[in-house]
């Protein structure tokens, strides 16, 4: 079985694929101080919850934007799974052309999202990935990565509002009953959730003006918050990034019995 590990600044998404479908998925907090042994303990327990063990895993793919975690996960794979993991990094085959000023600075998560989008939906397309930051990535009709945008994530935006005001407190991130709030909680939910959705709508519209109509795919751990307040998405795909890791793994280590599209 294939295990994909997507390390973000806030969360780590883990999935196990049996070469036909994802049979287990988890999302845990990112910890830059966790050691390889600790990662092994956490992931082994998650596997146990799905009636799996480390022996069931024969391939591991990692995409990470946190270098210290990447190092510990590499060590975990070697020491505890006895596998040489595939890590998305400069120099690996991506399967797509990255048409930016400096392709090496494009984050691993954005590259695997672009590959997964091309394989699953085709171009042209916009991927909106809601995490610590919200990224907008644009794939051309030829399937190339042509650039995008980066915005503060909805959670850190809400946290900044709370931290830098004297009387505003944390609120649940759900849409309010109506845009005009009748109390402070509703007013904050309107500004944060509906306002954030309006930002997404506006930026997608601006990209459409530049490149023309294209599909819009939402993904990431916080996509469920924003998707309640907008109809901009053609597809909601929580597995997009881990699918991209799997696709890229097989581009770099092809197996006769396993194709890219399995």
TAMOGI-V329142 format. One line per field, one symbol per residue. psi: psi as a letter, one per 40 degrees, with the letter a starting at -180 (. if undefined). burial: # if it has 9 or more other C-alpha atoms within 8 Angstrom, else .. A space follows every 10 residues. Layout:
BEGIN
psi = ???
burial = ???
END
This chain:
BEGIN
psi = ihhhhhhidd ihhhihhfed iheiiihiih heehiddddd ddddddddde fiiddeheih hhhiegdddd dddddddddd efihihhhih eihdeihhgi dgdeehiddd dddddddddd diiiihhhhh adihihhhhi deeiheaaih iiiddddddd dddeidehih ihgiiididh ieiddddddd dddddddddd dddddddddd eiiiihhhai deddddeeei fdhdihgeed ddddddddde ddgihdehid e.
burial = ########.. ########.. .#..#....# ...#.#..## ...#.###.. .###..#.## ######..## .#######.# #.#.#..#.. ...#.#.##. .......### ########.. .######### ########## #.#####... .###.####. ##........ ....##.... #....##### ########.. #..#..##.. ...####### ###.###.## ..#..#.#.# ########## #..#...##. ..
END
